[in-house]
Amino acid sequence: MITTLVFRDHKLTPLRPGIEALAALRQEPGVMIWVDLDLPTPAEVTAVLETAFGFHPLTIEDCVADSPLPKIEDYGDYLYLVSHAITYQPGEGFSTAELDLFLGPNYLVTYHRKAMKAVQVVQERYQRSPSTLVRGPDRLAHGLLDGLVDGCQPALASLRAEVDGLEEGVLRNISAEELFPQVVALRKDLSRLRQLIRPQREVLMALTHGKSKLIRATIVPYLRDVGEDLVRIETQAASWAEQLILSFRIYLNKSGYEANQGIKVITAITALTIPPLLIGGWFGMNFQHMPELASTQGYTLSVAATLTCMAGMLVFMRKRRWI
């Protein structure tokens, strides 16, 4: 599907030209064109990218094929940019949708194979308010790039909820069988997010250097702000990764403490059984001449000695806070 927005004197017009009129329309003074190709046919790609705009064959080839990394190429009379929208599903990880932009002096051509919210939002913004001024195609490009970054917010919110949920699980005695896979999966997702964000940040920073005549100086601060948003996302992902490691260490320390407490209790119980073992072993010896065995108070005395020794050991261990 091809959507064409024509701006005359910086305002959207109701004109909906056909593909054959694009080349001539570009030559009109005071006219700016935005052509959006949404899953176009090969014939439409040829008609728009090759015939109407005459883009370099290499850029058309790169546009049609999937590009794993964002990039920017300056062809003098136009800029070719590759960016990606990022989505996230818990348990499934990250996925990306490619957006190609051809930025010229009075036109913007976008190409994507999936419906993109950032494109729809910008289109609807001007269609709802045709009187909104559009100073140049670089401003449109900024709106799209900013929309792609804003589209990362649901993914960030979902990741934050998972990290917080893992922290709560550590405090409520989550089992190791549940904790370890979650930590590994989240660390992997956060690493993947940083791998996706870093190249996009570099592309945005390259646009802010002011080396291209197609990016006006007034747009540079806006693009720099988008780049700073990407830096914040990357920093946040790194912070969450460290937070996961901290939660894991807390879990290990907590488990070690609980294990030590259990060992202390078992040790205390073992210590308390020493008096009965000693006294029982003493009276259980098979000697023929044991005066204690002939005493009528022997049993009472042995029981009293056992209980007294056990009570004494219990008091001693409680004073030392061993139990």
Rosetta blueprint (number, residue, H / E / L):
1 M L
2 I E
3 T E
4 T E
5 L E
6 V E
7 F E
8 R E
9 D L
10 H L
11 K E
12 L E
13 T L
14 P L
15 L L
16 R L
17 P L
18 G L
19 I H
20 E H
21 A H
22 L H
23 A H
24 A H
25 L H
26 R H
27 Q L
28 E L
29 P L
30 G L
31 V E
32 M E
33 I E
34 W E
35 V E
36 D E
37 L E
38 D E
39 L L
40 P L
41 T L
42 P H
43 A H
44 E H
45 V H
46 T H
47 A H
48 V H
49 L H
50 E H
51 T H
52 A H
53 F L
54 G L
55 F L
56 H L
57 P H
58 L H
59 T H
60 I H
61 E H
62 D H
63 C H
64 V H
65 A L
66 D L
67 S L
68 P L
69 L L
70 P L
71 K E
72 I E
73 E E
74 D E
75 Y L
76 G L
77 D L
78 Y L
79 L E
80 Y E
81 L E
82 V E
83 S E
84 H E
85 A E
86 I E
87 T E
88 Y E
89 Q E
90 P L
91 G L
92 E L
93 G E
94 F E
95 S E
96 T E
97 A E
98 E E
99 L E
100 D E
101 L E
102 F E
103 L E
104 G L
105 P L
106 N L
107 Y E
108 L E
109 V E
110 T E
111 Y E
112 H E
113 R L
114 K L
115 A L
116 M L
117 K H
118 A H
119 V H
120 Q H
121 V H
122 V H
123 Q H
124 E H
125 R H
126 Y H
127 Q H
128 R H
129 S L
130 P L
131 S L
132 T L
133 L L
134 V L
135 R L
136 G L
137 P H
138 D H
139 R H
140 L H
141 A H
142 H H
143 G H
144 L H
145 L H
146 D H
147 G H
148 L H
149 V H
150 D H
151 G L
152 C L
153 Q H
154 P H
155 A H
156 L H
157 A H
158 S H
159 L H
160 R H
161 A H
162 E H
163 V H
164 D H
165 G H
166 L H
167 E H
168 E H
169 G H
170 V H
171 L H
172 R L
173 N L
174 I L
175 S L
176 A H
177 E H
178 E H
179 L H
180 F H
181 P H
182 Q H
183 V H
184 V H
185 A H
186 L H
187 R H
188 K H
189 D H
190 L H
191 S H
192 R H
193 L H
194 R H
195 Q H
196 L H
197 I H
198 R H
199 P H
200 Q H
201 R H
202 E H
203 V H
204 L H
205 M H
206 A H
207 L H
208 T L
209 H L
210 G L
211 K L
212 S L
213 K L
214 L L
215 I L
216 R L
217 A L
218 T L
219 I L
220 V H
221 P H
222 Y H
223 L H
224 R H
225 D H
226 V H
227 G H
228 E H
229 D H
230 L H
231 V H
232 R H
233 I H
234 E H
235 T H
236 Q H
237 A H
238 A H
239 S H
240 W H
241 A H
242 E H
243 Q H
244 L H
245 I H
246 L H
247 S H
248 F H
249 R H
250 I H
251 Y H
252 L H
253 N H
254 K H
255 S H
256 G H
257 Y H
258 E H
259 A H
260 N H
261 Q H
262 G H
263 I H
264 K H
265 V H
266 I H
267 T H
268 A H
269 I H
270 T H
271 A H
272 L H
273 T L
274 I H
275 P H
276 P H
277 L H
278 L H
279 I H
280 G H
281 G H
282 W H
283 F H
284 G L
285 M L
286 N L
287 F L
288 Q L
289 H L
290 M L
291 P H
292 E H
293 L H
294 A H
295 S L
296 T L
297 Q L
298 G H
299 Y H
300 T H
301 L H
302 S H
303 V H
304 A H
305 A H
306 T H
307 L H
308 T H
309 C H
310 M H
311 A H
312 G H
313 M H
314 L H
315 V H
316 F H
317 M H
318 R H
319 K H
320 R L
321 R L
322 W L
323 I L
